[in-house]
Amino acid sequence: MTAAPQPELARRLTTTDAVVVGLSAMIGAGVFVVFAPAAAEAGSWLFAALALAALVALCNATSTAQLAIAFPTSGGAYVFGRRMLGPTWGFLAGWGFVVGKTASCAAMALTFASYAVPAGGWWARLVAVAAVVALTVANLRGVTRTARVASVLLVMSLVTLVLVLVVGWAGLAGDRPAVTPLPSGDLRGVLMAAGLLFFAFAGYARIATLAEEVRRPQMIGRAVLVALTTAIVLYVAVGATLVALLGDRLPRVSAPVAEAVAAAGAGWATPVVRVGAAAAALGALLALLAGVSRTALAMARERDLPGWFAAVDEQHRVPHHAQLVIGAVLVVLVLTTDLRGVIGFSSFGVLVYYSVANASAWRQPAEERRWPRAVQVVGLLGCLVLAFSLPLTSVLAGCAVLALGVLGRSLLRR
């Protein structure tokens, strides 16, 4: 008996749309969240950790792009792992992505609330819930609307970052008290900080998970590299500004970009920066929601998740069941978790995902290759080293959730 054909997503995204979705995910996560905890671990070696995270991300990006061109369908490394390594490896990648990126969604919703409601408390959590609900509805309206909203939010984020850089370096050029430099770091701190900073670079995965909706899949490689290179340049510039203005205060502040503007003597710009930071977090959340739901769709198609998740809305051509469940889970998470606690857990899951991606790319035949195998070896080793250099609680929790997922899959398939 021939199985009924699976409903397909519509190819509506241009290459520019794909770059925007990836940039929105990276910029919101990186600039406004991870510099403070990364500085707490790496100290004066912060930029060594940033360089290491960027190197691993670049290797992962080339592997992901090479695979997405060969397999232009939703699911990213979940599909790649299944095709090149086997169903179990594909499941580990997909489960790691869904769990890790759901945690990232919670982090972005809480980041939005922390900038939008400086006083914090339960009002901030309720605002985070409202953001999750609103962007879940936006994703349900179709992927082109997702890209358009992401474009607006990305422009707001970029304008804010330019303002921060101009105001920050203008303040450095004037008379101001000297700051105490960051304390010395060590190799362990660099590795841990690089693992945390990797959380910021992982936005290019959104491009690969949307491969079934990109009009020209062969351009995915260009979209990934453009988004990643742009993000690296921004991270270096903003990181240098934060270190120069805040020094050893950087690890202790909850809103480092806003604190840096105030330290530059431009208090008038603080509300503007808070609005821009909130917009960046919303852009990242929007892109993350799209990527997680597409991976859940791909896993349901292969019976690694219940088949109910494979439903595609006939009008808007989006995986509406998966999107609704993810939105509901996020509401629970933003009401029960804190911002910094989910970053390490998210990084562990995503590093597992990219480990499978690099191993899959290494197995590709010569006619599908665009980069040498050495790149995938560096990416795979880098992912494993960074994953197991994260805080022990993150590693143990990540391993436990992966094991739970494997057990659940076994029961489901029986």
Secondary structure, DSSP 8 states (H G I E B T S, - for coil): ------------B-HHHHHHHHHHHHHHHIIIIIHHHHHHHHGGGHHHHHHHHHHHHHHHHHHHHHHHHHS-STTTHHHHHHHHT-HHHHHHHHHHHHHHHHHHHHHHHHHHHHHH-TT-HHHHHHHHHHHHHHHHHHHHT-HHHHHHHHHHHHHHHHHHHHHHHHHHHHHHHS------------HHHHHHHHHHHHHHHGGGHHHHHTGGGBS-GGGHHHHHHHHHHHHHHHHHHHHHHHHHHHGGGGGG-SSHHHHHHHHTT-GGGHHHHHHHHHHHHHHHHHHHHHHHHHHHHHHHHTTSS-GGGG---TTT-S-HHHHHHHHHHHHHHHHH--HHHHHHHHHHHHHHHHHHHHHHHHTS-GGG-SS-HHHHHHHHHHHHHHHTTS-HHHHHHHHHHHHHHHHHHHHHH-
